[in-house]
């Protein structure tokens, strides 16, 4: 009880000084941020056939999983290849559910809870020769996960 009163007095003192304060609980479980929960967990970079063309282009994909127990907002997050030649941006308001794995497919289609589409009608994204790396970056551009083939 004293810690709550103390926190409230500090908030009032700071507010009187003209500084905006966001109320935070004095104790309780901390909610993990999406950066620690959302990871690239695999993918298919070289499917059978010519992935430069549909429908094989959709067999080229990256798998992203939320390993935490709460859904996470990925608004503004992005996925890119090694040279940042290809960049996918998650749409505003996009959330990934707790424990959910999604596939980000290279081609075109209608987004669902399990599949997102990059929107390419021609040309593979992922390099089939040598090493290729997927980068998952948060809204501020910080790399939070990578995966290498």
C-alpha positions as CSV (number, residue, x, y, z in Angstrom):
1,X,0.0,0.0,0.0
2,X,2.8,2.5,0.9
3,X,4.5,1.9,-2.5
4,X,1.3,2.7,-4.3
5,X,0.8,5.9,-2.3
6,X,4.5,6.8,-2.9
7,X,4.1,6.2,-6.6
8,X,1.0,8.3,-6.7
9,X,2.7,11.2,-4.9
10,X,5.7,11.0,-7.3
11,X,3.3,11.1,-10.3
12,X,1.4,14.1,-8.8
13,X,4.7,15.9,-8.1
14,X,6.0,15.3,-11.6
15,X,2.6,16.3,-13.1
16,X,2.6,19.5,-11.1
17,X,6.1,20.3,-12.5
18,X,4.6,20.1,-16.0
19,X,6.0,16.7,-17.1
20,X,3.7,14.1,-18.6
21,X,3.6,10.8,-16.8
22,X,2.2,7.5,-17.8
23,X,0.8,5.6,-14.8
24,X,2.6,2.3,-14.3
25,X,1.7,-0.4,-11.7
26,X,4.0,-0.5,-8.7
27,X,4.3,-4.3,-9.0
28,X,3.0,-7.2,-11.0
29,X,4.1,-9.3,-14.0
30,X,6.0,-7.5,-16.7
31,X,4.7,-8.0,-20.3
32,X,7.5,-9.1,-22.7
33,X,7.9,-6.8,-25.6
34,X,7.4,-8.2,-29.1
35,X,11.2,-8.1,-29.9
36,X,11.8,-10.9,-27.4
37,X,8.9,-13.0,-28.6
38,X,8.8,-12.8,-32.3
39,X,11.4,-14.8,-34.3
40,X,12.2,-16.1,-37.7
41,X,12.1,-19.9,-37.3
42,X,12.6,-21.2,-40.8
43,X,11.6,-21.0,-44.4
44,X,11.8,-22.4,-47.9
45,X,14.2,-20.6,-50.2
46,X,14.5,-23.0,-53.1
47,X,11.2,-24.8,-53.8
48,X,10.9,-27.3,-56.7
49,X,10.3,-25.5,-59.9
50,X,11.1,-22.0,-61.1
51,X,10.1,-19.7,-58.2
52,X,10.5,-16.7,-60.4
53,X,7.0,-17.4,-61.6
54,X,3.6,-18.0,-59.9
55,X,2.4,-20.3,-58.4
56,X,5.9,-21.6,-57.5
57,X,6.8,-18.1,-56.2
58,X,4.4,-18.7,-53.3
59,X,6.3,-21.9,-52.3
60,X,9.2,-19.6,-51.4
61,X,8.5,-18.3,-47.9
62,X,9.8,-17.4,-44.4
63,X,8.3,-18.7,-41.2
64,X,7.8,-16.2,-38.3
65,X,6.6,-17.4,-34.8
66,X,5.4,-15.6,-31.7
67,X,6.8,-17.8,-28.9
68,X,5.2,-15.8,-26.1
69,X,1.8,-16.2,-24.4
70,X,0.3,-12.9,-25.7
71,X,-0.4,-11.6,-29.1
72,X,2.1,-9.0,-30.4
73,X,1.7,-5.9,-32.6
74,X,4.0,-5.9,-35.6
75,X,2.9,-2.6,-37.1
76,X,5.8,-1.1,-38.9
77,X,8.0,-4.2,-38.6
78,X,9.8,-5.4,-41.7
79,X,11.5,-8.4,-43.2
80,X,14.4,-8.0,-45.6
81,X,17.0,-10.1,-47.4
82,X,20.8,-9.8,-47.0
83,X,21.3,-6.8,-49.2
84,X,18.0,-5.1,-48.3
85,X,17.1,-5.4,-52.0
86,X,13.7,-6.7,-51.0
87,X,11.8,-5.3,-48.0
88,X,8.4,-6.4,-46.7
89,X,6.6,-4.1,-44.3
90,X,3.9,-5.4,-41.9
91,X,0.6,-3.5,-42.4
92,X,-0.7,-1.1,-39.7
93,X,-2.6,-3.0,-37.0
94,X,-1.1,-6.4,-37.8
95,X,-0.9,-8.7,-34.8
96,X,0.6,-12.2,-34.5
97,X,-1.2,-14.4,-32.0
98,X,0.4,-16.2,-29.0
99,X,2.1,-19.3,-30.1
100,X,1.2,-18.7,-33.8
101,X,3.5,-19.3,-36.8
102,X,2.9,-17.5,-40.0
103,X,4.4,-17.9,-43.4
104,X,5.4,-14.8,-45.4
105,X,5.1,-16.0,-49.0
106,X,7.0,-14.2,-51.8
107,X,4.1,-14.1,-54.3
108,X,0.6,-12.8,-54.4
109,X,-2.5,-14.0,-52.6
110,X,-5.0,-12.9,-49.9
111,X,-3.6,-12.5,-46.5
112,X,-4.9,-14.9,-43.8
113,X,-4.1,-15.7,-40.2
114,X,-1.6,-18.3,-41.4
115,X,-0.2,-16.7,-44.6
116,X,0.9,-13.3,-45.6
117,X,1.9,-12.4,-49.2
118,X,4.8,-10.2,-50.2
119,X,3.0,-9.3,-53.4
120,X,5.6,-10.1,-56.0
121,X,4.3,-11.3,-59.4
122,X,7.7,-12.1,-60.8
123,X,11.2,-12.8,-59.4
124,X,12.3,-14.8,-56.4
125,X,13.3,-12.9,-53.3
126,X,15.7,-15.4,-51.7
127,X,19.0,-16.3,-53.1
128,X,19.4,-20.0,-54.1
129,X,23.2,-19.9,-54.5
130,X,25.4,-19.3,-51.5
131,X,24.2,-18.2,-48.1
132,X,21.1,-16.1,-47.7
133,X,19.9,-14.5,-44.5
134,X,16.4,-13.3,-43.4
135,X,16.4,-10.2,-41.2
136,X,13.3,-9.4,-39.0
137,X,13.4,-5.8,-37.8
138,X,11.2,-3.9,-35.4
139,X,9.5,-0.6,-36.3
140,X,12.6,1.4,-35.3
141,X,14.8,-0.8,-37.6
142,X,16.6,-2.8,-35.0
143,X,17.3,-6.4,-36.0
144,X,15.4,-8.7,-33.6
145,X,15.9,-12.0,-35.3
146,X,17.8,-13.5,-38.2
147,X,17.7,-16.9,-40.0
148,X,20.3,-18.3,-42.4
149,X,19.9,-20.9,-45.0
